[in-house]
Amino acid sequence: MADTLTRSQSELDNVLFDATDQQRTFDANYGDAIYTIRRKIVHEATIATTAGLVLGGLLGALVGSRRRR
């Protein structure tokens, strides 16, 4: 069938083939980007929350021990 295509049909076939190839490449490189970004945000938020709780607890203990004296 490719032998019987006109020049414009052949050019269109090449464009579609290139677009499909580029889409596959993009999907292979960035297909899981949303999952990866979401996982990183949750990880960073967990670390920030934990650090805040630890520092808040230490500060609260320090202030509480100074008021008892």
C-alpha positions as CSV (number, residue, x, y, z in Angstrom):
1,M,0.0,0.0,0.0
2,A,2.9,2.4,0.8
3,D,4.0,2.0,-2.8
4,T,0.7,3.4,-4.2
5,L,0.6,6.6,-2.1
6,T,0.7,10.0,-3.8
7,R,3.4,12.4,-2.7
8,S,1.1,14.4,-0.4
9,Q,-0.2,11.1,1.1
10,S,3.4,10.0,1.6
11,E,4.3,13.3,3.3
12,L,1.2,13.0,5.6
13,D,2.2,9.4,6.4
14,N,5.7,10.6,7.4
15,V,4.3,13.4,9.5
16,L,2.0,11.1,11.4
17,F,4.7,8.6,11.9
18,D,7.0,11.3,13.3
19,A,4.3,12.6,15.6
20,T,3.6,9.0,16.9
21,D,7.3,8.4,17.4
22,Q,7.6,11.7,19.3
23,Q,4.6,10.9,21.5
24,R,6.1,7.5,22.4
25,T,9.4,9.1,23.3
26,F,7.6,11.8,25.4
27,D,5.5,9.1,27.2
28,A,8.6,7.0,27.8
29,N,10.5,10.0,29.3
30,Y,7.7,11.7,31.2
31,G,4.8,9.2,31.5
32,D,5.1,8.9,35.2
33,A,5.9,12.5,36.0
34,I,2.7,13.3,37.8
35,Y,3.1,10.2,40.0
36,T,6.7,11.2,40.7
37,I,5.9,14.8,41.5
38,R,3.0,13.8,43.8
39,R,5.3,11.3,45.6
40,K,8.0,13.9,46.1
41,I,5.5,16.5,47.4
42,V,4.1,14.0,49.9
43,H,7.6,13.0,51.0
44,E,8.7,16.7,51.5
45,A,5.5,17.6,53.3
46,T,6.0,14.6,55.6
47,I,9.5,15.6,56.4
48,A,8.5,19.3,57.0
49,T,5.7,18.2,59.3
50,T,7.9,15.9,61.3
51,A,10.6,18.5,61.7
52,G,8.0,21.1,62.7
53,L,6.5,18.8,65.3
54,V,10.0,17.9,66.7
55,L,11.1,21.5,66.9
56,G,7.8,22.6,68.3
57,G,8.0,19.9,71.0
58,L,11.5,20.9,71.9
59,L,10.6,24.6,72.1
60,G,7.5,23.8,74.1
61,A,9.6,21.7,76.5
62,L,12.1,24.5,76.8
63,V,9.5,27.2,77.5
64,G,7.6,24.9,79.9
65,S,10.8,24.1,81.9
66,R,11.7,27.8,82.2
67,R,8.2,28.7,83.5
68,R,8.4,26.0,86.2
69,R,11.5,27.5,87.8
